[in-house]
Amino acid sequence: ERQIDKSILTFEHHNIILVGFSLLLPLFTEKKETSDDDNINISIVGLGGGLLPMTINHYFKQTNITSVELDPSILTIANQCFDYHDNDSMKTIIDDGLVYINNIYENLPTNQEGKSNNNEKSEASYEKQHIIIIDVDSKDLSSGLSAPPKSFIEKPFLTKINDSLHSNGMLVLNLVCRSKPIYDSILEDLKSVFNQVLISKYKDDDNDNLNTIAFCFSESLARPLHSNDLIDIFKSLISTGSHIKKLSPTSDLIDFIKTFEFTDLTRSS
């Protein structure tokens, strides 16, 4: 019987996202020292085959992961082809990612004064998140923006995302763009909304694309940027996050980190 190895990721940008968890080591350490029930809330917009949430769930047992997918057929493929299934710490919601994040924002205590809670019977739990990952393609390629759709990176919506994160939280954005002016404009908008923006670039089959994973924070802190720091921190992170059983990153993942670095746009600008 075919088994899916949930300790490795096929796509380079998913590996970058996973290594980017190293930027939040203090958050995982703080949660470890408080309570096993005090979990880290992660929302992923865009399910794909479900490999990213499964690998995060494999390495980090103190997470509650909600994957949001617009197309029900994608969930069916993930179930049948990649052995992706909901469990106690990993669930899937069929919804528009824009609506889902907007619901988190609208249900913040500061936005609920004088309002009734319309989501009491919803399958989603609209509470502040520690990590929000936007990993969804755009269907309209005419502007030169392949991912995400433009509506996810407009400044008012980015502000809603920032408000929907805990103060020590992180937005992760998979940005694929052909237009250098549009790419630069998006990065400037991210820097105007968030106090700290780190990026890591990657290549795909289309060399004309500007492929970048952006990590955005409300808190501006000294964070690990280079491979020599990241390897030890990532090992420590997995040891901290996997409080049920001891795990270690695969040798392929370690080899990947050896070639890896972040650029801090807010400190270099």
N, C-alpha and C positions, 0 to 999 in steps of 0.2 A: 504494500500500500504506500502510495506517495505521501511523503511528509514535507511540510513547509518548514524550512529552517528560519525561526523567528529571531535568531540572533544576528542576522545579516540583512543588509539592504542592497538592492540591485542598483538603484539610481544614485548618482553622485550627489544630487541636491538633497536627497533624503539623508545621506550620510552627513552632509554638512549640517542639516537641521539637528540631527542626533548629537553631533559633537558640540553644537551650539548650546546644548544644555549645560555644558561646562561653565558657561557665563552666569549660571544661576546656582552655583555650588552653595553659596550662603543660604539660599532659600531651602534647598534640600536638607542641609545640615540643621537648620532651625526647625524644620518639620520633624526630622528624626528625633530631635531632643525633646519635642513636646508630646505628641501622641500619635500612635499608628492610625487613629481614626481621623486625624487632622490632615487630610490628604491634599495633594496638589491638583487643582482643577485645570484640565487642558481641553481646549476646543480646537478641533481640526476641521477647517472648511475645505472639503474636497476629499472624498474617500479613496478614489482609485481602486486598486486591488486590496486595500486594507493593510498593506505591509507596514506602512509607517506607524499607525496606531498599535499594531501587533508587536512591533519591535520595541516601541516605547514601553508597552505593557510588559514585555519580557524582561527588560532591564530595570524598570522602575516600578516597584510594586506598591508604592505609596501614592499612585496617581489615579485620578478619576478622569477618564478620557471620553469625550463626546465627539464623535465624528458626524459632520453635517453634510449630507449629500442630496443634491436636487433631483437626481435621476434614479428612480427605484431599480432600474435594470442594472445599474452599476453595483448596487448592493447585492443583487442576485449573482452577478458574475464573481464578486468578491467571496460570497458564500460558497459557490460551487467550484470555483477554480483555485482559490487561494486559501481555503479553509478558514475564512474570516467569520467569526461568530461573536456576538455580544456575550459579555460575562459580567460578573459583579462590579468590575472596575472599568469596563469598556462597553460603550453603547453607541448606537447609531440612530440618528434622527433624519428622516426624509423631509427636507425643508430647504428653502432658499437661505444661503449663508448670510445674505444681507439682512433678511428678516430675523434670523436667529440672533445675530449680534445686536440688532436694533432692539430686540426684546430684552436682552441682557441690560442694555443701556436704560430702557424705559422702566425696568424693574429695580433699578438702583434706588435705595432708600431716599436719596435726595430728589428723585423724580417721581416718587410715589405719594407725595403729600396730597391728600384730598382725592386720590384715585382709588378705585377698586382694583383688586388683582384679577385680571382677566385670564391668567395662566394657571389657575389652581388645578385644573383638570388636564393640563398639558403633560406630555411625556417628558418634556425638557425641564431642567432645573435652571432657571434664569438667575444665576448668581455671579458675582465677580469671579473672574478667571485669573489664574496665575500665568498661563501661557495661552496665547491664541495664535494658531498657525493658519495662514492663508495659502493654500496650495491648489489653486483652481485655474483652469485655462479660460481664456477669453474666446468667445465664438466670433467676435468681430475683430478681424485682423487688419482692417483698413487703415487704422491709425498707426500701425507698427508696433502695437502693444499685444503680445501673445499671452501674457499672464501677469497679473490677474485681470479680470474685467475692470474697466475704468472706474466703475462705481465703487469698487473696494478701496480705491486710493485717492478719492476726492477728499479734500481737507476736512470738511464737516464730518465725514464718516470716519476718517482716521482719528479725529478728536473723540468720537463716540467709542472707538476701540480703546483709546488711551484711558478714557474714563471708566471703561468696563474692566480694566485690569487692576489687580492689586498694585499698591505703590511699588512693590518689589517684583512686579511681573514683567512679561516680555511678549512683544508681538514679533512673530516670525513671518516674513513675507517672501514668497518665491516670485521674483520679478524677472520676466523674460520680455525683452524689448529690442526692436530693430532700429528705432530712432534714437540717436544720441541726444538731441534736444529734449525729447520726451523723457528719456531715461534720467537726464540730469535734473529736469524739473520735478520728477517724482522724488528723487533723493532730497532735493531742497525742501519739498513739502514734508517729507518724513522728519527732516531736521527741525522744521519749524513747529511741529506738533510734539515731538519727543525730545527729551533732554539729552539722550545719547543714542546714536545710531552706529552700529557696526555692520560691515558687509564682508561677504566672501564671494568671490566670483568663480564660476565654473563653466565648462564647455559642454556643448551638445553636438548633435549631428549637423546643425546649421551654424556655420562659423560667422554668419552675419548677425547672430543674436548677441545681445548683451545680457548674459545670464548672471543673476546675482541673488543671493539670499541675504536679506536685510534683517538684522536683529535690533529691535527698537525698545527703549526703556524710558520710564519716567525718571528713574534714579540714574544719575551719572556717577559711576564708580570706576575704580581701577580694575580692569578685567583682563584675564589672560588673552593674549593675542597671537602668540607664536607656538609652534609645534613643541618646542622643548618644555614649555610650561603646560601645554594642553594635555599631553599624554598622562602625566602623573595626576593632574586634576580630574581627567575623565575617569581614570581607574578609581580614584577616590570617590567620585560622584556615583559610579555604579555600586560601589561597596556601600555607600550611604543610602542610595535609593532602593537597593534591593534588600529590604530588611527581613524578608522571608527566607531567602537563601542567598548564599554568596555566589556572585557571578563575576566574570571578567570579560572585557571586550575581546572579540576575535582578533587573530593575528592580522587578518585583512584590514580590519578597522584601525588597528594600531599603525599599520603601514600607511593607511590613508592619512591619518593624523600627522605623520612624519612629514608630509608634503604640504601641510595646511597652515594657514594663518588668517587672522581677521584684520581688517582695517577699520580704525575708529574714525569715522568721518567728522564727528563733532570735536574731537581733540586735534585733528590735523588741519581743520579749516580755520 
